[in-house]
Amino acid sequence: MTTPLMYCGHSANAIKEDGSPVCAICVGLVEGANKVVPGGEQPDLTNRMAKCIYCNSQVQSNLNLPFFKFKPAYSHDWFYCGCRGWD
């Protein structure tokens, strides 16, 4: 199952108590962290690359990447590859 994109630009990375998706990075800080972009408006990531925000490693953009953020105004999206650990 593909992780939904939230209006904040991140893939949903947590769920609320009621089971609905949320962006834990932006909740309480950015409007749209609680709202899913409708299925028909999900971005076409074909031929887009995502770059790690720390080491610049690149992979094919995918909503299931860790901490993925869709950056339509840029030539690439962002994600975290784990290069600095997971704790």
N, C-alpha and C positions, 0 to 999 in steps of 0.2 A: 504494500500500500504506500502510495506517495504521501509524504508529509505536506499538508496544505501551506500555502504562502499566506502570511498575515499582512495586513495593511501597513505595518511598520517596515516591511521589506524582508524580514527574517522568515525562515521556515518556522512553523510551530515547533517549539522545543520543550514544551511542558503541557500538562493538562490541568484544568481547574477542578475543583471538588465536584462540580456537576458533570465532568467528563468532557467538556468542550476544550478545544485547543487554545493555547495562549503562547505568546513569546515571553519567556521569563526574563530575557535581557531587557526588554523595553516596557514591560507592564509597570504602570504607575509613572512612567517617564515620558512615553511617546504615545500619542493618540493612535489607535489602530492596532495596538498590541493584543487586543482582545477580539479583533474582528478578522474573520477569514475572507480572503479575496475569493469571490465566487468562482466555481469551477470553470466557467466559460471565460474568465479573465485571468486564469493562471498563465504565466509567461511561457512562451515557447523558448526553451533553452537549447534548441538545436544549434550546433556550431558556436555555443558560448563556452567560455572557460571561466573557471573560478580560481582565484589566487588566494593562498594562505595569507592572512593578515600579518603574520610574523616572519615567515621564511620565504615567502613568494613562490613556493612550489605551486604548480598548476595542475588541475585536473578538469575533466569535463564538468560543466555546471550541472548540478542535480539538487533538487529540493531536499533530498535525504542526506546531504553532506552535513557534518557537524557545524552548527552555528552559521549555516548558510544565510547570506544576505544578497538578495537580488538588487543589482545596481544598474538599472537600465540606462542611465546617463553616462556610464563608463564602458570601456571596451571589455571589461571583465567583472565578474561577481566576486564576492568575498566568502571565505569559509575559514575554519581552523583545522589544520591537519594533525594536531597533536604533538607538534615538534617541541613544545615546551612542557609537555606532560599533561596529565588529565586531573590532577588533584588541586 
